[in-house]
Amino acid sequence: FVVDYDETGSIGKRYRRQDEIGTPFCITYDFDSENDHCVTIRDRDTMQQVRIKIEEVEKYLEERLNF
């Protein structure tokens, strides 16, 4: 996977920057991730967010991206 790491500004500004460059999914590792071992994945097209286990991220993306 090609990734872009960004920790500047608010999460809303980060999402907007990624939307502008066409990133289909944003993955957010936050304070809760340390405890629940989950991340939030935001879909650019629907703007829906889902929280999933870190070990399920690869499968989640593979099912939704066409390579």
N, CA and C atoms as an extended XYZ file, in Angstrom:
201
Properties=species:S:1:pos:R:3:atomname:S:1:resname:S:1:resid:I:1 pbc="F F F"
N         0.835       -1.184        0.000 N   PHE     1
C         0.000        0.000        0.000 CA  PHE     1
C         0.879        1.246        0.000 C   PHE     1
N         0.481        2.245       -0.754 N   VAL     2
C         1.142        3.546       -0.724 CA  VAL     2
C         0.448        4.349        0.365 C   VAL     2
N         1.223        4.933        1.273 N   VAL     3
C         0.636        5.663        2.395 CA  VAL     3
C         1.214        7.065        2.494 C   VAL     3
N         0.482        7.928        3.178 N   ASP     4
C         0.924        9.280        3.485 CA  ASP     4
C         0.681        9.485        4.970 C   ASP     4
N         1.741        9.774        5.722 N   TYR     5
C         1.633        9.985        7.162 CA  TYR     5
C         1.514       11.476        7.431 C   TYR     5
N         0.544       11.857        8.265 N   ASP     6
C         0.316       13.276        8.556 CA  ASP     6
C        -0.140       13.418        9.997 C   ASP     6
N         0.541       14.264       10.739 N   GLU     7
C         0.118       14.528       12.114 CA  GLU     7
C        -0.006       16.026       12.396 C   GLU     7
N        -0.055       16.831       11.335 N   THR     8
C        -0.163       18.277       11.516 CA  THR     8
C        -1.618       18.721       11.459 C   THR     8
N        -1.960       19.705       12.267 N   GLY     9
C        -3.312       20.262       12.262 CA  GLY     9
C        -4.341       19.342       12.886 C   GLY     9
N        -5.579       19.765       12.803 N   SER    10
C        -6.683       18.986       13.372 CA  SER    10
C        -7.022       17.815       12.456 C   SER    10
N        -7.739       16.851       12.985 N   ILE    11
C        -8.116       15.681       12.193 CA  ILE    11
C        -8.982       16.092       11.003 C   ILE    11
N        -9.839       17.079       11.190 N   GLY    12
C       -10.676       17.555       10.088 CA  GLY    12
C        -9.847       18.114        8.947 C   GLY    12
N        -8.813       18.891        9.282 N   LYS    13
C        -7.931       19.444        8.251 CA  LYS    13
C        -7.142       18.341        7.563 C   LYS    13
N        -6.735       17.327        8.306 N   ARG    14
C        -6.016       16.199        7.705 CA  ARG    14
C        -6.905       15.467        6.714 C   ARG    14
N        -8.156       15.233        7.109 N   TYR    15
C        -9.097       14.568        6.201 CA  TYR    15
C        -9.284       15.390        4.925 C   TYR    15
N        -9.439       16.691        5.057 N   ARG    16
C        -9.638       17.549        3.880 CA  ARG    16
C        -8.427       17.516        2.944 C   ARG    16
N        -7.225       17.542        3.519 N   ARG    17
C        -6.013       17.469        2.687 CA  ARG    17
C        -5.980       16.157        1.909 C   ARG    17
N        -6.323       15.077        2.577 N   GLN    18
C        -6.316       13.773        1.910 CA  GLN    18
C        -7.424       13.677        0.861 C   GLN    18
N        -8.576       14.273        1.149 N   ASP    19
C        -9.661       14.312        0.157 CA  ASP    19
C        -9.193       15.023       -1.110 C   ASP    19
N        -8.472       16.125       -0.939 N   GLU    20
C        -7.994       16.923       -2.075 CA  GLU    20
C        -7.055       16.139       -2.983 C   GLU    20
N        -6.234       15.280       -2.405 N   ILE    21
C        -5.280       14.533       -3.231 CA  ILE    21
C        -5.839       13.180       -3.671 C   ILE    21
N        -7.055       12.852       -3.230 N   GLY    22
C        -7.714       11.647       -3.722 CA  GLY    22
C        -7.488       10.384       -2.928 C   GLY    22
N        -7.068       10.501       -1.691 N   THR    23
C        -6.857        9.322       -0.857 CA  THR    23
C        -8.197        8.647       -0.578 C   THR    23
N        -8.377        7.383       -0.997 N   PRO    24
C        -9.687        6.743       -0.841 CA  PRO    24
C       -10.057        6.417        0.603 C   PRO    24
N        -9.071        6.081        1.439 N   PHE    25
C        -9.340        5.742        2.834 CA  PHE    25
C        -8.299        6.395        3.731 C   PHE    25
N        -8.752        6.968        4.836 N   CYS    26
C        -7.852        7.508        5.852 CA  CYS    26
C        -7.949        6.616        7.077 C   CYS    26
N        -6.810        6.272        7.635 N   ILE    27
C        -6.757        5.440        8.829 CA  ILE    27
C        -6.239        6.300        9.967 C   ILE    27
N        -7.009        6.350       11.042 N   THR    28
C        -6.637        7.168       12.191 CA  THR    28
C        -6.336        6.281       13.393 C   THR    28
N        -5.132        6.429       13.907 N   TYR    29
C        -4.700        5.765       15.141 CA  TYR    29
C        -4.777        6.834       16.213 C   TYR    29
N        -5.634        6.634       17.214 N   ASP    30
C        -5.863        7.673       18.216 CA  ASP    30
C        -5.550        7.179       19.621 C   ASP    30
N        -5.903        7.988       20.613 N   PHE    31
C        -5.615        7.643       22.003 CA  PHE    31
C        -6.269        6.333       22.417 C   PHE    31
N        -7.463        6.060       21.944 N   ASP    32
C        -8.161        4.821       22.282 CA  ASP    32
C        -7.500        3.599       21.652 C   ASP    32
N        -6.769        3.793       20.575 N   SER    33
C        -6.143        2.676       19.863 CA  SER    33
C        -5.165        1.907       20.749 C   SER    33
N        -4.512        2.601       21.650 N   GLU    34
C        -3.580        1.943       22.571 CA  GLU    34
C        -4.284        0.889       23.412 C   GLU    34
N        -5.517        1.177       23.805 N   ASN    35
C        -6.249        0.273       24.694 CA  ASN    35
C        -7.082       -0.761       23.956 C   ASN    35
N        -7.752       -0.344       22.875 N   ASP    36
C        -8.668       -1.277       22.208 CA  ASP    36
C        -8.084       -1.916       20.947 C   ASP    36
N        -6.857       -1.517       20.583 N   HIS    37
C        -6.166       -2.080       19.414 CA  HIS    37
C        -6.997       -1.959       18.138 C   HIS    37
N        -7.707       -0.836       18.017 N   CYS    38
C        -8.532       -0.551       16.847 CA  CYS    38
C        -8.105        0.773       16.226 C   CYS    38
N        -8.453        0.957       14.968 N   VAL    39
C        -8.246        2.219       14.265 CA  VAL    39
C        -9.562        2.623       13.620 C   VAL    39
N        -9.668        3.893       13.269 N   THR    40
C       -10.835        4.379       12.545 CA  THR    40
C       -10.458        4.512       11.079 C   THR    40
N       -11.286        3.959       10.204 N   ILE    41
C       -11.077        4.092        8.766 CA  ILE    41
C       -12.208        4.941        8.209 C   ILE    41
N       -11.824        6.014        7.502 N   ARG    42
C       -12.800        6.926        6.900 CA  ARG    42
C       -12.775        6.770        5.389 C   ARG    42
N       -13.937        6.558        4.818 N   ASP    43
C       -14.102        6.415        3.369 CA  ASP    43
C       -14.276        7.798        2.754 C   ASP    43
N       -13.436        8.145        1.790 N   ARG    44
C       -13.482        9.462        1.152 CA  ARG    44
C       -14.814        9.727        0.457 C   ARG    44
N       -15.352        8.731       -0.228 N   ASP    45
C       -16.551        8.939       -1.040 CA  ASP    45
C       -17.825        9.047       -0.219 C   ASP    45
N       -17.941        8.246        0.838 N   THR    46
C       -19.162        8.254        1.654 CA  THR    46
C       -18.996        9.062        2.930 C   THR    46
N       -17.751        9.322        3.300 N   MET    47
C       -17.388        9.977        4.556 CA  MET    47
C       -17.821        9.169        5.773 C   MET    47
N       -18.211        7.920        5.565 N   GLN    48
C       -18.552        7.052        6.688 CA  GLN    48
C       -17.273        6.589        7.362 C   GLN    48
N       -17.386        6.396        8.672 N   GLN    49
C       -16.247        5.933        9.446 CA  GLN    49
C       -16.608        4.626       10.127 C   GLN    49
N       -15.621        3.741       10.181 N   VAL    50
C       -15.802        2.461       10.846 CA  VAL    50
C       -14.579        2.214       11.719 C   VAL    50
N       -14.802        1.643       12.879 N   ARG    51
C       -13.704        1.329       13.788 CA  ARG    51
C       -13.477       -0.178       13.730 C   ARG    51
N       -12.242       -0.573       13.382 N   ILE    52
C       -11.942       -1.996       13.260 CA  ILE    52
C       -10.621       -2.328       13.948 C   ILE    52
N       -10.436       -3.599       14.230 N   LYS    53
C        -9.198       -4.084       14.834 CA  LYS    53
C        -8.039       -3.859       13.861 C   LYS    53
N        -6.888       -3.523       14.400 N   ILE    54
C        -5.712       -3.248       13.579 CA  ILE    54
C        -5.379       -4.439       12.685 C   ILE    54
N        -5.499       -5.645       13.202 N   GLU    55
C        -5.145       -6.821       12.402 CA  GLU    55
C        -6.115       -7.074       11.246 C   GLU    55
N        -7.241       -6.367       11.213 N   GLU    56
C        -8.225       -6.527       10.143 CA  GLU    56
C        -8.107       -5.456        9.047 C   GLU    56
N        -7.200       -4.502        9.219 N   VAL    57
C        -7.076       -3.384        8.275 CA  VAL    57
C        -6.705       -3.861        6.873 C   VAL    57
N        -5.716       -4.732        6.764 N   GLU    58
C        -5.280       -5.193        5.443 CA  GLU    58
C        -6.433       -5.853        4.690 C   GLU    58
N        -7.153       -6.732        5.343 N   LYS    59
C        -8.288       -7.413        4.705 CA  LYS    59
C        -9.365       -6.407        4.303 C   LYS    59
N        -9.665       -5.468        5.191 N   TYR    60
C       -10.678       -4.446        4.923 CA  TYR    60
C       -10.342       -3.678        3.646 C   TYR    60
N        -9.091       -3.236        3.531 N   LEU    61
C        -8.671       -2.459        2.362 CA  LEU    61
C        -8.630       -3.312        1.098 C   LEU    61
N        -8.115       -4.528        1.202 N   GLU    62
C        -8.046       -5.404        0.030 CA  GLU    62
C        -9.433       -5.681       -0.545 C   GLU    62
N       -10.433       -5.791        0.319 N   GLU    63
C       -11.798       -6.049       -0.133 CA  GLU    63
C       -12.412       -4.846       -0.842 C   GLU    63
N       -11.876       -3.657       -0.609 N   ARG    64
C       -12.471       -2.435       -1.140 CA  ARG    64
C       -11.650       -1.753       -2.234 C   ARG    64
N       -10.399       -2.130       -2.363 N   LEU    65
C        -9.531       -1.518       -3.369 CA  LEU    65
C        -9.295       -2.494       -4.511 C   LEU    65
N        -9.246       -1.976       -5.717 N   ASN    66
C        -8.957       -2.794       -6.893 CA  ASN    66
C        -7.515       -2.583       -7.306 C   ASN    66
N        -6.727       -3.637       -7.264 N   PHE    67
C        -5.315       -3.552       -7.650 CA  PHE    67
C        -5.120       -4.157       -9.014 C   PHE    67
